[in-house]
Each structure stands twice: as structure tokens, then as C-alpha cells.
Amino acid sequence: MPQSFLQLQGVSFRYERATEPILADVSAFFPPGWTGVVGANGVGKSTLLQLCCGLLSPQSGLIRSSGDCCYCPQRTDHCPTDLAALLADYNREAILICSQLRLEDDWPDRWPSLSHGERKRAQIAVALWQDPAVLALDEPSNHIDSDAREMLMTALRAFRGVGLLVSHDRDMVDTLCSQCLFIDPPNVAMRPGGVTQGLQQSGIEQQDARRNDDHAKHELQRLKREQQRRRELSEQSAKKGSRSSVAAKDHDAKDKIARAKVSDKDSAQNKGLRQMSGRLRQAEERRQSSGVKKVYEMGIWLENGGCSQRAALLRLEPGHIDIASDRILAFPELSIAPQDRIALTGPNGSGKSSFIRHVLPLLKVEPEHLVVVPQEISAEACRDIIREVAALPKEPLGQLMTIVSRLGSRPQRLLESSEPSPGEIRKILLALGICKTPHLIIMDEPTNHMDIPSIQCLEEALAECPCALLLVSHDRRFLDAVTTRHWHIARTPQGGAITPQ
């Protein structure tokens, strides 16, 4: 059987509303095994995956592969077309995949009630079952708990084709990937190893680039001083020549010789100035090509947030809610104070999102002071949000874009996009909420779809915010950094139960 491969040659792509291409002249080779695709939100990672799988067509360049391609998007809105067929397949490979990812026979019938983590497992299982030559996974670890993550890692290790992996899960990329394609417009670089090794190499390259930039800057300053010195000498010489011409009363041969010497000197000085201008242009070009990345201000202090004056934002009596036809989620007496920072954890399907939906109408928080960022935002809702943002007056739009920038995204790209990436739209929703002086921020899986620098920015922002937090997440490192209380959902024979810890 021929070895799988994927090759890009000079590929460029620009969205219709964008002023510049999101990918320009990209060339890369992908052998069998996993390659990480790394970069900030909005730089074109998902676009690259869709180009590779034929869902988008490049404006220029060539994409070649050894066979069929399959793309697993970040969103899990729709049930995979072939899920029922996979569950009905009793071949060894199908049974192994269903077992590894713990799929259940009734999932196609109750897709709307599945957790996003269960949906993600089903989506990836169907893709693996199809056994494509090229498999492109966009944030496969979104929504899944630690047990599901281990199941997923086992299944992905067994894939023998060309794998493209976009993930904010650094450990997953380090474990699976033998190389990483780093996208940092306008540059694209393939580096060996996982994301950690690649970032270390990038850091070394940036140190070299900064040294070269410092040298080029000093050389540029030296040349500018020399150019100024020569210009002043030329001006002084021109004045002397002018005075000698005025003073000359006769046509003595000595005067003619003197004037000729002055003229020759002026000509030499002008030639030297022209040469100096050329050297300055070359020095400026060297500095512009030094490769030093622009450093943007990161992080955001939620200055216009604050605590509610109420004694409590939520008081919940003991009770239960239905999370499926045969399962319930029980909870004790619970409350949220104005400065509480609460983590809500539990396995996939245990009822975390259902519990959030249950408490929303019971909150003692005015709508204008409540920020809710759901686990998933539909494509249609994303387009509506972008239209709303684009219609804002200049001053509030500028404030919003400043916050978005400090959360790690470039505002200009957002405004040019009709449908930003899921990570970017979550930043916009949070930024819109920050502008409303929030008393309570609720985020369901806040680090999903976020790139690693953005997660660090979000962590800084929430760690400093003065209002209450209720965060649903599987990212324990993130929760440990920003929360102080813990509500955990444990499995029970009846479904689940919340236990404050």
C-alpha cells in the first residue's frame, strides 16, 4: 500500500471581506503521523485544515494528497451522517473504535441531549472509522473530561494516515506530534517535535532576531549621524563657493582654478551623500527583515466590573433536575455570594450545562450586569454577534476592541471576518460583558477553542476581576488559578449529585 502524504505548494487564501490574505505562499510537506498546527486564534489554522480537505479552494498554489481527506470541525451542532452506520457495523475495526470511545447505540436518536464531550467522541469515532488518508482534527479535546481524553489519545495513536491536529491541549500535541507547523502571519514555519520543543526553538530564533535588530538599529543610527554630518559639510562648502564667486572681480587664472576645485569638491560631496542615502535604505531594509515579532499588550484588568450590593446572587434550596429520561441531578442547598469564585466540575454527561440552565432564571442579578458565555455558539449566532459589534458607535467599539486585543486577538481581523473562529467569538462575548460592569460572569468551558497565549490572558483577567465567577471546566490548572470554591458532580445510580468541596 502506498505511503500516505499531504503536500502544499505556494498556497494562498483570502476571505472575501479581508484586505489581506489569511494564508500567503504556504508550502509544507506532511508525512504519515501527526503534525500539530499551532498559532493564535484567527491566524488561519482552521482555514488551513479546510483547504487541505478540499472544503475551501486556494486562490493560488497546489494541494496534493495520497487519498481522501476528512475534516472534524470544532463545532458539534449536527450528528455525523454515518454515526448510525458505524454503530451498526460489527467488523472488528468498528467495534474497537466504538469500544475505545465508549459510544452508545442510542446516541443518534438523542443527539440533542448528548453533552458536547459525548458529541465530540462520536464525531471523531466516525472519522477514524472512515480511515481516510488525511484526517484533520480541529480542537478534538474540547469538552471532554480526563477519562475521555485518555480514550481519545489511545484511538488517535492507532491512526496510520496523515494527521493534522489543531489543539490548545499542549500535552496532547507534545505526545502525538512529530512536527508542528507554526502559523504567525506573514510567516509559516515547520519545526520538529511537539509544541513545547517548537516554542523553545521559536524563542531561540526570536533572541537571534532581536540581537540582529539591535545591531541593525545601532548601524542605522550611526549612518543617520554620518549622513547629517556630510550634509552639513556640503552646505558649508556651497556657501564658501558662493562667497568666492561674489568676491571675484577679475578673470585671473588662479580664481578659475579655485572655483573649479570648489566645484569638484561639491560634486564629490554630493556623490558621497547619494551613496550614504543608499546605505541608509539598505540598513532600513535589513532592520525590517530582522524577523522580530511585534509584542502586543496582553491581559486585562476588569476595572469597570464590581461587586453586587446584594447579600447573595443565588440561594438554591435542595432539589433535583431531570438531565435525561431516566437520570436526575440532585443538589444540596447552594448559594453564590458577590465575590465567590466557583468551579463546577464533573464527567461528561453528568449535567453541568443542564444545571447552569436551571439556575440562570433564579439568579438575583440584573440582566445588564450578567455575563454568560455558553459552551458552544452556533454559526448563525456568531454572525449576528459580529453584525452587532460592527454597528457599534466609534467609542464603545474602540473600548471593546481594546479588550479583545488584550485577550490575545487582533481586532482588525475580527472586524473583517463575517464568521470569526469559536475562540475569537468567545473573547468578543466576554469583552461585551466586561463593558457592562458585570456582577457575575458565567462561562461554560472557558478555555475551549482558545489558543495557549489566550488562555493565559483569560486566566490573568479572571484572576483579577472583582465580580463573582461560576466556571464550568475540565481544565483543573485553569480552575486552580482563578477559583476558590468547588462544586463537583459525582455519578450516582440515579444520575448525579452535586457536592460542595
C-alpha angles and dihedrals in degrees: 000000000000116000116258119246143164124203133186120195120189094329118180130176134178127182116233097251096040122104093209133033115265089214122028129188095336116180122178142145123220118196125191112299132049125316119188119224107209133186146103123293111286100018094113107270095134090040090056092051092050091049091051091051095047096249089119128031121224120236088224139003135046134275119196130179137172094240148329122346131214126199123201108197127211092247122081099190097124133050111247110258094233099042094105091048091052092051090049094050113099097185116125095252094050093047091049093051093047090048095047093051095034098234118181126218096237097052095103090055096049101034094134091057096049119104116248088248091058090046091051091053091050092048093052093043091058091048093051091047090056088057097210124190088237124031119188116193119192110200097331094177094058112126097000124124126228095269092050090047092058090049090051093049091053092051094047093049088061094056111109102187131079109298126196114195127193109182141147086210101102094188091054092052092045092050099045107030129082092185139012132213108217114205115199108152127269087016131065121186133180113214129182121249131017130320094277093055091043093051090050090053090047089052091053090049091050091050089053091045092051091050090050090047092051090050092048091048093052091046090050091051091048092051092048090053091049091048090052091049092051092046091054091049090050092051091049091049091050091053092050091049091051092050093049091051092052093046095051110104101169141039098245114159092235091061091051091052091049092050090049091052091051090049092050091048092050090050091052091048092050090050089051090051091051090050090048091052089054092050089050092053090050091049091050091050091051091053093047090052095048091105098230110157119231110247113223124202108261136196127035134229110219093226097160093052123092147164123284115243091226120108090233137006093205136019113181123186119216112279146113142250132209112251096173138359092275103022136074136190114223123200137183126223107307135181140180119213122203093262101034119130107199130185117204111199138170142125124292112286094017093119106261096137091041089055091051090052089050096054099042096084091044096058120114092219126114111242092240090059097045122092118193121180109183126213093252133017119202121238090246092052089049091055091048091052092050091050089050092050094046090054094055118115116258099261099049090040090054091049091049094048091049090057092046090050091053089052088061107266131112109241096210092060091049094053091049094051122087090197115022123199117279090251092054094047090054089054090051092051091049091046091050088052094048089057089058096063094246125218093187132021118197117188125177108208094343096186095052113116091008123126118231097260090048091052089054090050092048091049091053092048097049094041089061101037115117097213132081122280133205109183127181111199148139090210101100095179090056093046092049089056098051110024135068103184130054133208110185127192113214125190117256133179087257095048115275146329132211116232121187110225 
